[in-house]
Amino acid sequence: DAGITQSPRHKVTETGTPVTLRCHQTENHRYMYWYRQDPGHGLRLIHYSYGVKDTDKGEVSDGYSVSRSKTEDFLLTLESATSSQTSVYFCAISPRQGRYEQYFGPGTRLTVT
Amino acid sequence: RKEVEQDPGPFNVPEGATVAFNCTYSNSASQSFFWYRQDCRKEPKLLMSVYSSGNEDGRFTAQLNRASQYISLLIRDSKLSDSATYLCVVGNSGYSTLTFGKGTMLLVSP
């Protein structure tokens, strides 16, 4: 299995609070991704990173920000959580850019009440 | 038109059956193709890449038809452990672009 961990694995938070999810990899891969998965929508890309301090928006980036200060860590922040951000969040890594296979972390289940 | 379309299922089959999943994609410039497997409440895991000539991995066979923009996955001799959701995934050029289908659920019963 790819060396990817996510923390926390489960979180319940209240509307309006900031939340930060962490993705940590031991593979030293350059490319990292954050997805959310919701029933009826499949996996949707939130943000991605192509190197330290290099990030860009994905399909559903509104309300989210990311940071990558080290190769191994990619943080996803919900600035002010809303109930529509209740979801399962997956981090993924890839050794190569773009169209190549990605390997996923175990996910974080976030509930915003 | 959705970018990657799959029959959501579920497909209910008995052990030992052969089952086929189909997937269509809308971007004719797509360059890479994969099948992922996702168990309930788990992360997606790469099952196999799909090559233009078709490829096989044990009981699993994947095929690609670029002209029809169609991908298939065949599972022979189904096992109980094959019960999962199978995601069709298409890659395009650029930084960020794997597009995931919503998945097809397979339930294998004794």
Interface residues (C-beta under 8 A of the other chain):
Chain A: Y31 Y33 G40 H41 G42 L43 L45 Y48 Y50 D56 G58 F90 Q97 G98 R99 Y100 E101 Q102 Y103 F104 G105 P106 G107
Chain B: Q31 S32 F34 K42 E43 P44 K45 L46 S49 L87 G91 N92 S93 G94 Y95 S96 T97 L98 F100 G101 K102 G103
